[in-house]
Amino acid sequence: MRKWEYMVTRINGAIATLPNSSHSKKLAEYGNEGWELVSMCNEVDADNSITYAYFKRPIE
């Protein structure tokens, strides 16, 4: 059975800004090879909208 490594990252602003966001820094930290986007969800708190991106990659 395949084992997976998971990562959740918070994205502020539009999804189109992903490459310039803290997401890129986090992928650089963990290594950006093999990550697959699993899902995204938005949370609205007061007037703020926060998007969470969930990624996984196989553990070798």
C-alpha positions as CSV (number, residue, x, y, z in Angstrom):
1,M,0.0,0.0,0.0
2,R,1.3,3.4,-1.0
3,K,2.1,5.9,1.8
4,W,1.5,9.6,1.4
5,E,2.9,12.8,2.8
6,Y,0.4,15.7,3.2
7,M,0.8,19.5,3.3
8,V,-1.8,22.2,3.9
9,T,-1.0,25.8,3.0
10,R,-3.0,29.0,3.5
11,I,-3.3,31.3,0.5
12,N,-4.3,34.9,1.0
13,G,-5.9,36.6,-2.0
14,A,-6.8,35.2,-5.4
15,I,-5.8,31.8,-6.5
16,A,-4.1,33.3,-9.5
17,T,-1.4,34.7,-7.2
18,L,-0.3,31.2,-6.1
19,P,3.2,31.3,-7.7
20,N,4.0,34.5,-5.9
21,S,2.5,33.6,-2.5
22,S,3.8,31.9,0.6
23,H,2.8,28.7,-1.1
24,S,6.0,28.8,-3.2
25,K,8.1,29.3,-0.1
26,K,6.4,26.3,1.6
27,L,7.0,24.1,-1.4
28,A,10.6,25.2,-1.5
29,E,10.9,24.3,2.2
30,Y,9.4,20.8,1.7
31,G,10.7,20.2,-1.9
32,N,8.4,20.9,-4.8
33,E,8.7,17.5,-6.6
34,G,5.7,15.4,-6.9
35,W,3.1,17.4,-5.0
36,E,-0.5,16.9,-6.2
37,L,-3.3,19.3,-5.4
38,V,-6.0,17.3,-3.6
39,S,-8.5,20.0,-2.8
40,M,-9.1,23.7,-1.9
41,C,-11.5,25.3,0.4
42,N,-12.5,28.9,1.3
43,E,-13.3,30.1,4.8
44,V,-14.9,33.5,5.4
45,D,-14.2,35.1,8.7
46,A,-15.8,38.6,9.2
47,D,-14.7,40.3,5.9
48,N,-11.7,38.1,5.2
49,S,-11.6,35.3,2.8
50,I,-8.9,32.7,3.3
51,T,-8.2,29.8,0.9
52,Y,-6.6,26.6,2.1
53,A,-4.9,24.3,-0.4
54,Y,-4.3,20.6,0.4
55,F,-1.5,18.7,-1.3
56,K,-0.2,15.2,-1.2
57,R,2.8,13.3,-2.6
58,P,4.0,9.7,-2.4
59,I,6.6,8.8,0.1
60,E,9.3,6.7,-1.5
